[in-house]
């Protein structure tokens, strides 16, 4: 598989064409950002940690009947994926009130949410990813009702599978962000699932085990990423 020209470069990943029309390369870079890019650093091995965790979780989800874009790994930080037409929605599943939910609504951080809450934002950095409802999604032509129903169903399936996995590792899956895209035979889970896109708390200590460590200066984020990776991959 040969790497082609750069197709897209985001905050922490670069996507390249290949010599096969339906296959892309995703390079997980060592960049880490927070607050809409207002806080940035480059941390050695960060991309490799996120790539390996994403690969493991994608394969784990596929064993539980979730379709993902993963094909395989080219190296420790480069993923081979199916080319999808990405749907510009950020789908957030919340099991515990935290972050912006606790800041913006009258609910205390740490409150369990049963059933889980699905929040969908427009993927648009220039507009700071505003929250959407179903009517806005359809008015903007972002998805069909059938696609949105699939997205919500699959998001809850991902949540159920991963929450149980993390629970077995002594970790609370507080919330996470995922993205979906259109493939030749339906909707697939795309993008990544890593410490950058999840909020994880240690069940015993309540310690943050995700990008909040970097975001709020809670300690050595790379040491946390290493420890979480070992727990997931062991």
Backbone bond lengths (Angstrom), bond angles and torsions (degrees), N, CA, C in turn:
res aa  C-N    CA-C-N  psi(-1)  N-CA   C-N-CA  omega(-1)  CA-C   N-CA-C  phi
1 X - - - 1.459 - - 1.530 109.83 -
2 X 1.322 117.87 123.75 1.449 122.04 -178.01 1.526 111.19 -103.15
3 X 1.337 115.55 135.75 1.455 120.86 176.90 1.518 109.77 -74.32
4 X 1.337 115.43 132.21 1.447 121.10 177.18 1.515 111.41 -103.26
5 X 1.333 116.19 -152.47 1.461 120.43 -176.19 1.526 111.38 -75.56
6 X 1.317 114.52 158.79 1.458 121.49 179.10 1.525 109.68 -66.61
7 X 1.335 116.02 127.42 1.457 121.07 178.28 1.517 111.51 -96.36
8 X 1.331 116.52 -38.63 1.465 120.51 -175.43 1.522 108.83 -160.30
9 X 1.318 116.33 141.54 1.455 120.92 175.62 1.523 108.86 -128.39
10 X 1.346 116.46 118.41 1.450 121.22 179.55 1.515 111.08 -101.88
11 X 1.332 116.19 -159.54 1.462 120.54 -176.36 1.518 112.47 -68.90
12 X 1.338 117.35 -31.71 1.468 119.25 -175.34 1.523 113.79 -140.34
13 X 1.343 117.75 2.89 1.463 121.01 179.44 1.524 109.59 -138.67
14 X 1.316 115.58 150.21 1.459 122.19 173.62 1.523 108.06 -122.27
15 X 1.333 116.34 137.63 1.461 122.25 -176.82 1.527 109.00 -115.11
16 X 1.337 115.44 130.09 1.462 121.29 -176.19 1.529 110.65 -122.08
17 X 1.324 114.55 148.07 1.454 120.60 169.36 1.529 108.95 -70.47
18 X 1.340 115.66 161.94 1.461 120.96 173.58 1.524 108.56 -129.29
19 X 1.324 116.08 -175.45 1.459 119.64 178.30 1.523 112.28 -80.89
20 X 1.343 117.44 5.11 1.456 122.07 171.72 1.523 108.75 -118.04
21 X 1.342 116.78 128.46 1.460 121.50 -172.57 1.521 113.54 -58.56
22 X 1.321 117.79 -34.06 1.456 121.21 -173.29 1.524 113.68 -97.50
23 X 1.333 116.63 11.98 1.472 120.39 -176.70 1.527 109.44 -128.02
24 X 1.331 116.01 136.16 1.460 122.74 177.77 1.519 109.84 -122.77
25 X 1.335 115.53 159.78 1.461 122.60 171.32 1.525 108.85 -108.96
26 X 1.316 116.27 131.45 1.462 121.56 176.41 1.518 108.30 -114.94
27 X 1.332 116.55 115.55 1.456 121.61 177.90 1.528 109.48 -98.05
28 X 1.317 116.32 119.85 1.461 122.35 176.13 1.528 107.76 -83.30
29 X 1.321 116.81 112.11 1.457 121.11 -177.81 1.536 110.92 -85.23
30 X 1.316 115.05 171.05 1.468 120.40 -179.25 1.526 112.34 -88.83
31 X 1.333 117.42 6.50 1.462 121.05 177.80 1.527 110.41 -71.20
32 X 1.332 116.08 143.46 1.455 121.28 171.94 1.524 107.36 -134.28
33 X 1.331 116.50 134.62 1.457 121.17 -176.78 1.521 110.28 -133.95
34 X 1.318 115.19 160.12 1.464 121.78 174.25 1.522 108.33 -151.91
35 X 1.332 114.80 163.57 1.467 121.23 177.28 1.534 111.69 55.55
36 X 1.358 114.80 55.20 1.468 121.07 178.72 1.530 111.72 55.30
37 X 1.321 116.73 36.76 1.455 120.69 178.45 1.508 114.49 84.71
38 X 1.329 117.08 3.06 1.460 120.22 -179.67 1.514 113.18 -69.87
39 X 1.315 117.44 -23.73 1.465 123.01 177.07 1.516 107.46 -122.06
40 X 1.328 117.19 124.33 1.461 120.99 -174.37 1.525 110.07 -139.40
41 X 1.318 115.64 145.75 1.460 121.80 170.06 1.525 108.01 -151.96
42 X 1.318 116.05 166.68 1.458 122.79 171.42 1.518 106.41 -119.01
43 X 1.339 116.78 121.83 1.455 122.59 -173.56 1.526 109.53 -122.81
44 X 1.304 116.88 118.22 1.459 122.24 -177.01 1.514 111.99 -55.62
45 X 1.328 116.40 131.57 1.459 125.76 177.05 1.523 114.24 78.55
46 X 1.319 117.90 -2.57 1.468 119.68 -179.35 1.527 111.15 -61.31
47 X 1.331 117.89 -42.33 1.457 120.84 179.18 1.515 112.46 -61.81
48 X 1.326 116.61 -40.64 1.470 120.79 -179.24 1.529 110.84 -65.53
49 X 1.333 117.53 -41.15 1.463 120.08 177.87 1.528 110.57 -59.57
50 X 1.335 116.89 -47.92 1.460 120.37 -177.58 1.523 112.02 -67.34
51 X 1.329 116.97 -37.11 1.462 120.43 179.36 1.526 110.84 -64.39
52 X 1.335 116.91 -45.64 1.473 120.46 -177.82 1.530 111.07 -66.29
53 X 1.323 116.86 -40.88 1.464 119.70 178.18 1.522 110.49 -66.42
54 X 1.331 117.07 -42.54 1.465 120.04 178.13 1.524 111.17 -61.13
55 X 1.331 116.71 -44.38 1.468 119.46 178.59 1.528 110.34 -58.88
56 X 1.322 116.86 -47.53 1.464 120.51 -178.05 1.533 110.73 -61.03
57 X 1.330 116.98 -46.00 1.465 119.86 -176.33 1.523 111.68 -70.13
58 X 1.336 117.57 -36.57 1.464 119.82 175.20 1.534 110.24 -61.07
59 X 1.318 117.13 -46.65 1.474 119.77 -179.55 1.532 110.43 -64.92
60 X 1.307 116.34 -38.85 1.468 120.11 178.07 1.526 110.37 -62.63
61 X 1.325 117.42 -43.35 1.467 121.27 179.00 1.530 111.35 -65.84
62 X 1.324 116.84 -38.45 1.465 119.09 178.87 1.526 111.18 -62.47
63 X 1.334 116.87 -34.39 1.467 119.73 175.94 1.528 111.39 -67.57
64 X 1.327 116.08 -16.08 1.466 121.11 177.17 1.531 110.74 -109.86
65 X 1.343 115.26 27.58 1.470 122.70 168.28 1.531 114.46 71.22
66 X 1.333 117.06 29.16 1.459 121.70 171.33 1.527 107.90 -103.49
67 X 1.317 117.70 124.72 1.460 121.41 178.75 1.530 109.81 -79.10
68 X 1.346 117.49 125.76 1.454 121.75 178.49 1.521 110.14 -123.15
69 X 1.327 114.61 167.85 1.470 119.00 -178.98 1.522 112.88 -84.05
70 X 1.313 118.98 -3.08 1.459 121.65 -175.60 1.534 112.19 -65.64
71 X 1.319 115.83 132.93 1.465 122.81 168.74 1.522 109.60 -108.08
72 X 1.325 117.11 -48.72 1.460 120.87 -179.84 1.512 109.89 177.60
73 X 1.339 115.83 -170.21 1.459 121.65 179.95 1.531 109.80 -114.03
74 X 1.325 115.95 137.43 1.466 121.67 173.67 1.523 110.49 -86.75
75 X 1.325 116.04 -39.39 1.458 122.53 174.95 1.519 107.06 -156.11
76 X 1.325 118.43 -169.77 1.458 121.72 -171.45 1.526 113.38 -63.30
77 X 1.320 118.06 -22.72 1.460 120.15 -177.15 1.523 113.53 -127.51
78 X 1.332 117.30 12.68 1.470 120.96 -178.25 1.516 110.40 -126.22
79 X 1.319 114.84 122.48 1.463 122.39 -176.03 1.528 110.01 -107.28
80 X 1.315 115.34 139.04 1.458 123.24 175.34 1.523 106.86 -97.61
81 X 1.361 117.41 124.49 1.466 119.85 -173.44 1.522 111.48 -135.46
82 X 1.330 114.47 158.05 1.460 120.53 171.40 1.532 108.90 -68.01
83 X 1.313 115.53 141.57 1.457 119.18 176.34 1.528 109.18 -78.55
84 X 1.320 115.84 122.90 1.460 122.19 179.73 1.523 110.26 -117.62
85 X 1.308 115.90 156.83 1.459 121.04 166.63 1.533 105.54 -89.53
86 X 1.328 115.95 100.83 1.454 119.67 -172.95 1.533 111.41 -68.33
87 X 1.303 114.67 137.15 1.463 122.14 177.08 1.526 107.03 -90.28
88 X 1.343 119.03 123.05 1.475 120.53 -169.89 1.538 113.59 -76.59
89 X 1.314 115.24 57.88 1.456 122.06 178.54 1.528 109.02 -125.61
90 X 1.318 116.70 134.34 1.457 121.92 170.24 1.520 107.26 -99.97
91 X 1.315 115.79 116.32 1.463 121.40 -174.98 1.527 108.00 -102.46
92 X 1.320 116.14 114.64 1.462 121.71 -178.04 1.521 108.70 -109.05
93 X 1.318 116.45 126.20 1.465 121.73 176.05 1.524 107.10 -110.06
94 X 1.338 115.53 127.25 1.465 121.37 -175.69 1.527 110.28 -117.04
95 X 1.329 115.49 124.95 1.462 121.67 174.94 1.521 112.41 -101.81
96 X 1.324 116.12 -21.45 1.459 123.27 -179.30 1.524 107.05 -140.46
97 X 1.317 117.34 139.14 1.457 120.57 178.09 1.525 109.84 -68.06
98 X 1.327 116.48 124.35 1.465 121.41 -179.54 1.522 107.98 -162.20
99 X 1.328 115.24 169.56 1.457 119.91 175.45 1.511 112.71 59.11
100 X 1.342 115.56 -134.32 1.466 120.65 -175.22 1.520 112.44 -64.61
101 X 1.321 117.53 -27.57 1.469 118.78 178.88 1.519 110.58 -64.55
102 X 1.340 116.85 -42.79 1.458 120.30 179.10 1.527 111.43 -72.59
103 X 1.332 116.90 -30.02 1.476 120.24 179.34 1.520 111.93 -74.77
104 X 1.318 117.44 -38.71 1.460 121.14 -168.95 1.521 115.25 -98.08
105 X 1.337 116.88 -11.98 1.463 119.71 -176.27 1.527 109.85 -130.90
106 X 1.334 116.64 157.38 1.469 119.73 -178.25 1.524 112.50 -77.79
107 X 1.325 115.45 69.38 1.456 121.86 178.64 1.521 107.75 -144.34
108 X 1.307 117.31 137.59 1.457 122.52 -175.26 1.522 110.81 -78.60
109 X 1.335 115.85 138.04 1.459 119.57 175.82 1.525 110.16 -58.05
110 X 1.334 115.24 135.06 1.456 120.95 -179.05 1.511 113.98 97.79
111 X 1.339 117.18 -4.82 1.465 120.21 178.77 1.529 110.04 -71.17
112 X 1.332 118.66 123.11 1.472 120.13 176.82 1.520 110.93 -64.92
113 X 1.325 115.82 145.45 1.465 122.52 -179.87 1.522 108.64 -116.05
114 X 1.314 116.57 113.12 1.462 121.32 -178.66 1.527 108.35 -138.04
115 X 1.349 117.10 107.92 1.469 127.54 9.02 1.527 112.16 -77.06
116 X 1.335 116.87 166.75 1.465 120.35 176.96 1.523 111.10 -58.94
117 X 1.313 115.73 152.31 1.459 122.58 179.66 1.521 109.31 -101.43
118 X 1.327 116.61 130.08 1.464 121.53 173.69 1.523 108.51 -101.96
119 X 1.321 116.47 126.79 1.457 123.13 174.80 1.526 107.15 -119.88
120 X 1.316 117.08 136.33 1.461 120.76 -179.95 1.525 109.04 -122.55
121 X 1.331 115.50 124.95 1.462 122.18 177.94 1.521 110.12 -111.75
122 X 1.325 115.67 153.91 1.459 121.18 171.42 1.528 108.68 -73.83
123 X 1.316 117.37 129.05 1.469 120.46 177.64 1.524 107.58 -80.40
124 X 1.325 115.94 94.51 1.464 122.07 -175.73 1.524 108.07 -158.11
125 X 1.326 116.38 94.52 1.464 120.39 -176.92 1.521 112.19 -58.60
126 X 1.337 116.70 -37.79 1.466 119.93 -177.02 1.519 111.68 -62.38
127 X 1.338 116.75 -29.08 1.465 121.13 179.24 1.530 111.81 -102.63
128 X 1.314 116.34 10.42 1.468 122.93 178.26 1.527 112.50 60.00
129 X 1.328 115.74 37.71 1.465 123.08 171.18 1.535 113.08 50.24
130 X 1.341 117.82 63.92 1.470 119.38 -177.42 1.530 112.35 -67.02
131 X 1.330 115.31 149.72 1.457 120.65 178.76 1.531 110.19 -69.95
132 X 1.334 114.93 145.19 1.465 122.19 179.58 1.521 109.94 -119.03
133 X 1.336 115.47 158.77 1.457 120.32 163.67 1.528 108.11 -118.23
134 X 1.325 117.42 177.09 1.462 120.37 -175.36 1.523 111.40 -59.07
135 X 1.338 116.73 -42.83 1.468 119.73 -177.85 1.519 111.85 -61.32
136 X 1.326 116.82 -41.41 1.463 119.94 178.06 1.532 111.02 -66.37
137 X 1.319 116.81 -40.06 1.463 120.20 178.76 1.524 110.82 -58.77
138 X 1.328 116.49 -44.01 1.469 119.89 -179.54 1.525 110.82 -72.94
139 X 1.339 118.03 -38.72 1.470 120.92 -179.73 1.524 111.32 -63.99
140 X 1.340 116.61 -34.78 1.459 121.08 179.50 1.524 112.46 -84.84
141 X 1.330 116.82 -4.03 1.456 120.80 178.20 1.520 113.39 68.67
142 X 1.327 117.23 31.05 1.458 121.08 -176.05 1.515 112.82 -81.25
143 X 1.327 117.16 -30.69 1.463 121.40 175.78 1.513 108.79 -157.66
144 X 1.316 115.58 164.60 1.462 120.90 173.61 1.527 108.46 -87.49
145 X 1.331 117.53 162.31 1.469 119.09 175.27 1.525 112.26 -56.46
146 X 1.324 117.52 -37.79 1.463 120.86 -179.80 1.526 110.82 -66.18
147 X 1.346 116.72 -42.99 1.461 120.17 178.12 1.524 111.15 -63.91
148 X 1.326 116.82 -42.51 1.463 119.52 -178.44 1.522 110.87 -64.96
149 X 1.315 117.19 -38.59 1.467 120.26 176.53 1.529 110.22 -61.90
150 X 1.335 116.95 -41.11 1.468 120.77 177.74 1.521 110.53 -64.50
151 X 1.330 116.61 -44.40 1.464 121.15 -179.60 1.523 110.52 -59.02
152 X 1.316 117.49 -46.13 1.468 120.08 -178.87 1.526 111.07 -66.84
153 X 1.312 116.63 -41.61 1.465 120.34 179.54 1.525 110.77 -62.79
154 X 1.342 115.83 -45.34 1.456 119.20 -178.86 1.525 111.74 -69.84
155 X 1.325 117.40 -34.25 1.461 120.17 176.90 1.525 110.70 -61.57
156 X 1.311 117.31 -41.52 1.467 120.82 178.28 1.526 111.09 -70.06
157 X 1.334 116.94 -33.67 1.469 119.68 176.36 1.532 109.61 -66.01
158 X 1.332 116.72 -45.68 1.462 120.65 176.66 1.521 110.09 -56.76
159 X 1.320 116.36 -45.19 1.458 120.88 -179.79 1.522 111.70 -60.29
160 X 1.307 116.98 -46.94 1.464 120.65 -178.57 1.529 111.15 -60.39
161 X 1.329 115.96 -44.80 1.461 120.59 -177.60 1.528 110.83 -67.45
162 X 1.337 116.62 -47.75 1.454 119.71 -175.66 1.524 112.30 -73.06
163 X 1.321 117.61 -36.10 1.469 119.84 179.08 1.528 110.00 -60.85
164 X 1.327 116.18 -40.98 1.469 119.81 178.59 1.524 110.93 -67.08
165 X 1.335 116.85 -41.02 1.458 120.44 178.16 1.525 110.87 -60.90
166 X 1.326 117.10 -50.48 1.464 120.08 -177.81 1.523 111.70 -66.44
167 X 1.320 116.44 -34.96 1.461 119.07 176.81 1.527 110.49 -58.64
168 X 1.331 116.17 -39.63 1.470 120.23 179.36 1.528 111.84 -67.91
169 X 1.336 116.96 -18.12 1.466 122.04 179.63 1.527 111.58 -98.00
170 X 1.325 117.14 4.60 1.458 120.38 -179.42 1.514 113.47 78.57
171 X 1.329 116.21 26.33 1.467 121.97 -176.76 1.526 109.39 -125.85
172 X 1.331 117.32 138.04 1.458 122.44 172.91 1.525 109.41 -91.87
173 X 1.322 116.47 124.21 1.465 121.18 173.44 1.527 106.89 -83.03
174 X 1.305 116.42 96.16 1.465 122.23 -174.60 1.525 110.33 -71.29
175 X 1.323 116.34 -52.38 1.464 121.89 176.76 1.522 108.60 -163.57
176 X 1.315 116.02 169.24 1.463 120.60 178.59 1.510 109.46 -160.60
177 X 1.343 115.44 159.03 1.462 122.88 177.98 1.525 108.90 -116.76
178 X 1.324 116.53 133.05 1.459 121.15 176.04 1.520 109.56 -134.04
179 X 1.332 115.44 165.32 1.459 122.02 178.64 1.525 108.89 -134.30
180 X 1.321 114.89 154.95 1.457 121.48 -177.87 1.523 110.35 -128.14
181 X 1.338 115.48 157.97 1.450 120.73 176.92 1.516 111.29 -144.34
182 X 1.317 114.54 163.62 1.463 120.85 -179.87 1.525 110.19 -90.91
183 X 1.334 115.52 126.56 1.448 121.58 173.01 1.508 110.14 -108.38
184 X 1.311 116.35 -173.32 1.465 119.84 -178.07 1.520 112.67 -66.55
185 X 1.340 115.91 -25.90 1.467 118.45 -176.59 1.526 111.93 -126.62
186 X 1.328 115.89 36.95 1.459 119.06 174.15 1.508 113.34 125.02
187 X 1.329 114.72 -163.71 1.460 122.76 -175.56 1.528 110.12 -91.24
188 X 1.337 115.73 133.67 1.461 122.71 179.06 1.526 109.95 -119.51
189 X 1.321 115.83 150.82 1.452 121.74 168.32 1.519 108.22 -75.28
190 X 1.339 117.46 130.25 1.449 121.51 -178.33 1.515 112.45 -125.32
191 X 1.326 115.92 -155.23 1.459 124.28 176.71 1.529 111.44 57.85
192 X 1.326 119.23 -120.07 1.463 122.74 -176.96 1.520 109.59 -150.04
193 X 1.321 115.58 163.08 1.467 122.46 167.68 1.522 105.58 -134.68
194 X 1.308 115.99 105.24 1.460 120.25 -174.17 1.520 109.79 -148.22
195 X 1.324 116.71 -176.68 1.455 120.68 177.78 1.520 111.76 -63.66
196 X 1.338 117.25 -20.32 1.464 120.39 175.53 1.522 112.19 -71.70
197 X 1.330 116.91 -26.56 1.468 119.76 -171.51 1.524 113.45 -114.94
198 X 1.341 116.95 5.82 1.458 121.23 178.11 1.524 109.64 -123.39
199 X 1.324 116.24 154.70 1.463 121.16 167.51 1.519 106.97 -110.60
200 X 1.334 116.17 119.50 1.457 122.62 -174.00 1.523 109.31 -125.08
201 X 1.342 116.65 135.09 1.465 121.43 176.44 1.524 109.31 -122.76
202 X 1.328 116.33 137.14 1.455 120.57 173.73 1.522 109.01 -66.14
203 X 1.333 116.82 130.28 1.466 120.60 -174.69 1.531 112.72 -65.57
204 X 1.321 117.54 -32.68 1.454 120.33 -177.32 1.520 112.74 -83.51
205 X 1.326 116.25 -43.27 1.466 120.51 -171.76 1.524 114.02 -103.16
206 X 1.338 117.60 -18.37 1.456 120.69 -174.25 1.520 113.22 77.48
207 X 1.330 117.34 4.55 1.462 122.18 -178.30 1.526 111.24 -62.57
208 X 1.337 115.73 139.81 1.463 120.74 173.79 1.517 109.75 -71.92
209 X 1.340 115.71 134.60 1.461 121.80 -177.89 1.522 110.30 -125.01
210 X 1.322 117.08 43.21 1.460 121.14 -172.57 1.522 109.76 -155.56
211 X 1.331 116.44 -163.62 1.475 120.32 -175.17 1.520 113.25 -67.68
212 X 1.328 119.09 -13.05 1.463 120.24 174.67 1.526 111.27 -58.84
213 X 1.338 117.43 -27.03 1.466 120.89 177.50 1.528 109.65 -61.00
214 X 1.330 117.22 -41.87 1.467 122.13 175.60 1.516 110.93 -74.99
215 X 1.319 115.39 -44.24 1.466 121.01 -174.50 1.531 111.50 -57.39
216 X 1.323 116.31 -43.58 1.468 120.88 -173.24 1.532 113.27 -113.24
217 X 1.343 117.28 15.35 1.451 120.76 175.43 1.517 113.64 60.57
218 X 1.351 116.38 46.24 1.462 120.77 -176.30 1.525 113.65 -89.83
219 X 1.321 118.22 0.59 1.457 119.68 -178.68 1.511 111.68 148.12
220 X 1.324 116.41 -156.22 1.465 123.75 -177.61 1.528 108.77 -86.94
221 X 1.325 116.70 101.36 1.457 120.56 -174.56 1.523 111.71 -64.84
222 X 1.331 118.30 -34.08 1.455 119.21 -179.52 1.523 111.57 -70.75
223 X 1.306 118.12 -33.16 1.458 120.26 174.86 1.522 110.00 -65.90
224 X 1.326 117.42 -38.52 1.463 121.33 177.18 1.529 110.28 -66.03
225 X 1.342 117.61 -45.45 1.463 120.76 179.17 1.535 110.36 -60.41
226 X 1.324 116.51 -39.01 1.457 119.69 179.81 1.530 110.24 -64.32
227 X 1.318 117.19 -45.39 1.461 120.88 -178.12 1.527 111.86 -65.70
228 X 1.331 116.10 -41.01 1.465 119.35 178.64 1.519 110.45 -66.06
229 X 1.335 116.81 -42.64 1.462 120.24 178.26 1.522 110.96 -58.46
230 X 1.326 117.24 -43.35 1.454 120.40 179.51 1.504 111.19 -62.45
231 X 1.330 118.52 -39.80 1.467 121.08 179.66 1.525 110.93 -66.47
232 X 1.315 116.96 -39.96 1.463 121.22 -178.28 1.527 111.21 -72.66
233 X 1.327 117.01 -43.24 1.462 121.15 -170.44 1.532 114.01 -89.71
234 X 1.313 117.46 -10.84 1.466 119.82 -176.20 1.534 111.22 -71.94
